Amino acid sequence: MKKTFWDKYRRCAAMVCIVFLTFLTLSDFYSDIMGSAESVIENNLSGDAEIFTMYYDDMINERFVNLNQISKSIGKTILDDASATREVLDEYKALFGDLLILDTAGQKLFGDDVSIGLSDDELEMLAYDRQICVHSEIVENADGKQSIALCRPVEYDGKVQGILVGTLHITSIQTFLSKWSKLKNGSVFLMTDEGKFIVGDDNFEDIFGNGARSYYNYLSDCNLNDDEMNTATLASKLYKSQPAAFSYSAGGEYYASVLEPSEYSDWHMGYVENIEDFGQAGIKLSKSSVVKGIVCLAVWGIALIYFLWFGHKYNTYRDGIERYRVLQKQERSVLFEFQFTPKRLQFFGDMEALFGYKSHVFLGEEVYDIYQYVHEDDASVRGRIHKFYDDENSVFSAEIRIRNADGVYGWYRITGSLVKNIKYGTNQRFLGKIESADQQIADEKNLLQRAENDLLTGILNKKTLEGKMVDALQHMDGNYHYIFFMVDLDNFKNVNDNLGHIMGDKAIVDTAQKLSEIFPNNAFIGRLGGDEFAVCVAYDAFDEESLHDYIGRKSEKICEVNRRTYVNGDKQVSISSSVGVAVAPDHATDWETLYKKADSALYRSKNGGKNCYHICDEK
C-alpha cells in the first residue's frame, strides 16, 4: 500500500513538472511570436489608418463642396421665393440622404423631415463664425433612417440667411467602410471623441459584440499591453484630436488598434486588427525559447514511452472491471470506495444503468458534490455518515432518495464499512455498496406516511403532531424559540351548511396548502380536527423585538391567505381565520401547557372580532 501511494504521487509530481515546463516553453514562443507580429502591425496598420481616414475626409469634403454649390444656387430665394428654393433642393437631393434648410435659430424652413437639434456652440459656429461643421449627434429622418448631418451657412448680401443641412445615411457610410477597409479579422469604425460608436464595417459586431455602444466600455473588459496607455490617456488624446495607437488582449485574442482624427469633426476613425493575422514573417525566437523547446521535446518523448507501458497495464485492469460490471448490472447495484487522504471517491459498476450518469472519479473537496443528488429531506445522511466515521460501529446502513439523470428520485440502500490503519487507528477507506430498493422502501415509507398524516389534507394528524412537539420540547436547543400557532377557520360551519360538504372539504384542503406555503419545510404543520389547524416552527431570534416581528408577520400572513370566498351556484360564503400564538420556552416548556396557552390566545381572537391574532399573555 505504501509503495503504491508513493508511486502514484511520483507520477503526479512528474506530470505537473512536465506540464509546467511545457507551459513555460509555449509562453516564451508565444511572447516571441506576438512581439514580432505586434511590431509588424504597428507599422502597417498606422499607415493604412492614415490613408483610409484621408479617403473618409475626402468623401465628407466632396459633400461639403456639393453643399457649397447648393448654397450659391439658393442665393436670396431662401427669403423671398420658397418654390425656387424647393426646386434647388430637389435638384441636388440625389447627392444626399436628406436635404433641409434651417433658420439661424435651428428651426426647419424647407426640405425633408429630419430630427436634428443643433447645439448653441454649433449654431454660433454656423451663424456667426460662418464655418461648416458635422453635427455631433446621429440624426433620424421620418422613415427612421439614421444619418450624420453636414451643416454649412447659407449667405446672401453679407449675412447668414439660414443653415443648409445634408445627411449621409449610416448604411451608406457602413458600405463605404466595408468596401475600403480590406480587414479580414479586424474592423474599421467611426466614433465620437467621447468613445461612442457611430458605425462600423461588416466585421464590427464580430470584434466588439452585438449591441456595442462605447469604445471605453469595450476596453474596460480588455487588458491593455502598453503600461503608458489607459482609458484616461486615450480620452485625453481623443479630446485633443490626436491619433492614438496601442495593443490589447480580449477573449484570449491579441489586437492592435489605431485611432485617427477626422478633419471635419471631433470624431475619430478607428482600426483594430488581430495581431496573429499578420503572419510569421520576421519572427525570431530567443535562445532561451530554443533550449526550452529541445528539453520539452525530450521530456515528452520519455513520457510517451511511459504512458504506452502504463496503458498496456490499464487495459488488463479494465478487462477485469468490465467482467465485474456485467455481474453488477444484473444485481442493479454499484460499489464505491471513498479514500480519506487525499479525498477520493470512485464508483465501480454500471452507473449509467442504475442512475443514468457516466462513472466519474471525485477528487478533493469535489467529493462533497455527490450530496447535490440526494433528496433534501434525506440530507441528514451526510451527518450520519460522518458520525459513523467517528464511532466504533463496523457496518453502516441507510435508505435515501437519489436523483437520476432524468431528475427523478428513487430509493436506494447504502451499506458500507470502514478500513482503518492498523498501526495508527485512523480511517483509511470507506467501502460500500449502493443498491436499488425502490419498491420495498417506497412501500414502507408510504405506510408510515399514511399513519402519520391526515388523510384529507396530507399534513400531520393530531397524534403525530403531538408526538413531534413533545420530542422537540424535550430536546429544545437554547438558541431557538418554538412558536406554536393555532388556527381556526371563521364561518366554516356556513360553508358546510349552505354550500355542501364538498366545498367544506375544499376549504380544509386549501387552508392546509396555504399554511404549507407560508412556513418552511422543517415546520410541523398539522390538522387538530375539523377546521382547526396548528403550526410549530423553530426560530432563532436574537432579541425579543425580532421574535415579535416574526410572529406578527406570519400571523398576519395566515389571516390574509385565509380570507376566501367559496361559491356554489347562486350561493356564496366568505371565511377568515383566527389565530392564537404561544412560544416555548417563554410561555411554556411542555406540550400540554403550550397547547392550552395557544388555545387561550385563540379564544381571545375568536371573541375579539375574529379575522385577527393574539399572542399568549398579551393584552
Helices and strands as residue ranges (DSSP letters): H 2-74, H 77-80, H 82-92, G 93-95, E 99-102, E 108-111, E 114-115, H 120-127, E 133-134, E 139-141, E 146-156, E 159-169, H 170-181, E 186-191, E 197-200, H 204-208, H 215-220, E 223-224, H 231-239, E 244-250, E 253-261, E 268-274, G 275-278, H 287-331, E 333-339, E 344-348, H 351-354, E 362-363, G 364-373, G 376-378, H 381-390, E 395-403, E 409-420, E 427-436, H 438-452, H 462-474, E 481-490, H 492-494, I 495-499, H 501-518, E 524-529, E 532-539, H 544-561, E 564-568, E 571-584, H 591-607, E 613-615
